[in-house]
């Protein structure tokens, strides 16, 4: 199965989004950006997955799709979505968490 990385973001500045984009670009990881403030359906999806419209929310999808290849693991009660690897989705990841997420999915070489 051919995979694609989808980054759900916004059109206005967000420090977490900018950091993740810099990280992906520095590692030459290709991704498709979907702006949730321009695409109401995408905003609704992020809200369903995370509980609110948090960016970046990053998913591994089938090429050409926008949803994760598998249903994301649920968040444990009381757990923040921040940097929590949910299998096929991660929200507001640290560079370390994003690196592990990408490597596990074969989207970035092991360092």
C-alpha positions, 0 to 999 in steps of 0.5 A: 500500500502506498502511504502519504503523510497529511498535515492538517494545519491553518493558514495563519502562524502557529509555532507548533505547525511551523516547527513540524514543517521545518522538521519535515522539510529538513528531513526531506519528508514529503507531505500534503497540507490541508488547511482546516480554516479553509476546509470545513470538512477537514476541520470537522475531522480533526475535531472528531479525532482530537476533540478540538481543532488542534494543529498540526494534526498529522496522519498517515493515509493511503495515497490520495486519501485524507483519513488515517489508514487505520482508525487512530487509537483513542486518547486515554481519559485525561491525556492530552493529545500533544505528542501522543502517538495514536498509531496512524495520527499524532497531534502537536508532536515534538520533533522526537515524537514525530521522528519516531512516528515517521520511522515506524511508518517507513516515511523517514529513514532511521537515524 
